[in-house]
Amino acid sequence: MRQMQALTFMTLSLFGPGLALADAPRFLDRSTGLPVQHVYSGGWDHFVGGGVALLDCDGDSRPDLFVAGGTSEAVLLRNATGADDTIRFETVPVPALTAVTGAYPLDLDGDAITDLMVLRKGPNVLLRGLGACAFEDATDAVTLPAGDSWSTAFTASWETGQTLPTLAIGNYVDTANPDGPFEACDVNHLIRPDGPRYGPAVALSPGFCTLSALFTDWRRDGTPMLRLSNDRHYYVRGGYEQMWTLDPLRELTEADGWDRVQLWGMGIASRDLTGDGLPEVMLTSMGDQLLMTNDGTGFDAVPYAMGTTAQRPFVGDDGRPSTGWHAEFGDVDNDGRADLFIAKGNVDQMPGMAMADPNNLLMQQADGTFAETGDVAGLASTERSRGAGLADLNGDGRLDVIVVNRRAPMQVWQNATEGTGHWIALDPRLPAGNRFAIGAFVEVRTPSGVQTQERTVGGGHVSGSLLPLHFGLGTASEAEVRVIWPGGQIGPWHRLEAGRTHTIAPG
């Protein structure tokens, strides 16, 4: 694999000194504002999973939560935050579903109302959004092949000329294999539209126990590819991280320059960190967490000095290796540099891995390196964390944190960091079909440089969001914004005010 010097990455760090923080990141535990103590429960078949979908299901511009329950029923929590900005939720009815591992929001039918792709150990379910946080089971209505596998990963992309999205579903261990569970990984599936409905699922083989999937146009050439992150614990040997092209449908190999990487893959996070517009990738794992830069031809592992390896607990006396699950980039202090949250926790009782394994909050510094602040921020929970999400839950422009735990109640933390910078949120929309402009690249330009985010469905650990894209602006009170739309159309630059969410449409 190509190697990269620390100096190279630091030189590319875009935002220079940025905003000097008045205070370290600080979060307040608002878990008591949850109407239920929701736990992701179950035995071996729910050691993995435990995701949360973040969406606005009632149109009030406040994120709501659909939370997996394992052997418990999944719950839908409507954001009921009041005028005092203290985060609160209330339960609302949703079709009763158990064996749920996670869920991803998307507008599958193009009606501008968010739907939910619900992953399960057993047949998956498409919940069609009806508005006002009401949902109905529409799996059969769109002839979606539900399958009967142990599904643990999902992503979606709109191919050219299609009204419905192409779906990829990652499956874990084949529990029907009598020689399992080791080296008994199930195949994954690609589901493509056939006119207004879906055709049969196409097997993506071999499968290596996929725990995260992401369609991303990582080369910025208009052709999204499918990245799969796979768990070495069950493929043991012979497996690796995978990348598939769609047209033609094939897996990249070493002959394509695709270096084979093996790890205990749990989650994927993607965001441009170097300022060149190409998304980097973070892969969580047992032991080292792997951050890789992207030059448009392939990916390089960053040096240990970057501070993102997060291989052992940073507080307490448990010196065994960490287990990373959901990872997500977000600008926690709005200084114009993307930070990184990682949910951590032992699989169950694995003796070789840390049991007291705190979550990470890695703040990006002016030189492009990352510094751990999870303890001082108040996020260093040592529960068995799984899925998670970053979102502005109370509309104050600061990203809050939601974490789902195995065998412990989920947690919500409100961002109370003082001295944060300005911010802007952007919601690109198309008039039909791919209404939320999945696959668009949004660029934000200030005197400090250009930030870029790709709007995607997928990644994380069975957790995803469909919300406006949040950018920190540091000291800038406005920004120039443009969208490179799916299909390659480049929109004009718009000068927009900070401190607001802006919806952008072509033209």
C-alpha positions, 0 to 999 in steps of 0.5 A: 500500500502507498504510504504517506508522510504526516507532513503531507497531510498537515500541509494540505490542512485547509483552514489554517488557524481558523477559530480559536476556541474559547472553551473546550467542547462541552456536552450535557447529558439529556438522556432524561428527556427521553420518554423511554429507556430504550435498550438494544437487546438480544443475544449473539444475533444482536452482538452487532447492529443497534442503529438509529435513523435521523430524519425530520418526519413531521416537517418542523425542521427538528430531527426525529429518531427511529431507533433499532431495538434488537429483540425489543421493539424499534421505537420512533421518537419525535423531537419535542424540544421546547422554547427553552432549547432543552432537548426532549422527545416523545414516542409516536406510533410506528408499525411494530417491528422486532429483530431490527438491527438498524435503519436508514432514511431516504425518499424512495418514492420521490414524494418529498416525504422521508421513508425508512429502510429498516434492516432486520435479522429476517425480512427487511421492511420499507416503511413509507413516510405518510407525513406527520411521523406516520408510516406504513409497510410498503415493502410489497407495494414496490416489490422490494425483495425483503430477503431473510438474511441477517442484514447489517448494512445499507446504502442507496444511489440513483442511477442515470435515468432511474426514478427509484434508487438502486439499493445495496444490502450487506448481510452478516453471517449465514446462520443457516450454514451448518459449518458456521459461524466462522468463514460462513459469511453471507452474500450481499445483494444489489437491488435495481429498479425495473421501471416503477418497481424493483427487480430481483436481488442480484447476489454480490459474491463473495461476501465477507460479513459486511457491517457497513456500506456506502455508495460514494463518487470518491473519484469525483468523475460522476460514477458512484461506486459501492464500498463494503467494510467487512468483519475479519472476525468471521471471514477470518482469512481470505476476505478484505475490504471491497469496492464494486463498480455498477456499470459494469457490475464488478469488484475492483481488484489489485489489477485496478490499483485497489489495495487489499485491506483486511480489518475487523470492519464495523463502520464507514465515515466519509468527508473531505478533510484535505480541501481538494474536494475528494472525500477521505474515509474512516473505517472503524475496527477492533483495535486500530481505527483506519483513516485513509486519504484519497487522491482520486486513484486510491486510498492511503493510510494516514500516519499514527501521528494524525491522532485518529487511530484511537486504538485503546481507551484514553481514560481509565485503567483498561489498556486492552484494545478498543472496539470502534463501531459508528464513526461520523464527521461533524464540526462540533465547535463550528470552527470550519474543521470537521471533527470525528465522533466514534462510538465504542464498546465491547462486542459482549464479553470478548476478553482480549478487548477493552470492557471499559471502552469510552467513546471518542470525540476527536477534534481537528486541530489547525495543523490537520491532526486530531486531539482527543476531548471525549473526557473533557466534553462529557461524552466518554461513556463506557457502555457497549455503544453501537450506532450513533448520529450527530445532528442539531437537535434543538436548532441552536446551530451546534451538533448534538450526539445520539448513541444507541447502546447494547444492554444499556439505555440509549443516550442523548448529549446536548452540545453546550460548547461556548465560543463556537463559530458561525454555521450554515446548513444546506438542503439541496433538493431536486424537483422529482425522482431523487428529491433529496439530491443524493450524490450531490456535492455541496461546496461552501467557500469563505475567506478560509477556503472551501469545504465540501460534503457529499450527500449520501445514504449509507455508511456508519454502523446501521445508522444514517441521517437525511438532514440538511448538511451542516458546515461550521464557518468560524468567524465568517458571517456569510458564505458562498455556496454552490451545488454540483448536482447528480449528473454533473451539472454545476450550479452557480455560487450563491452568497448566503447568510450564516446561522440559517438552513437554506434550501437550494434547487437547480436554477 
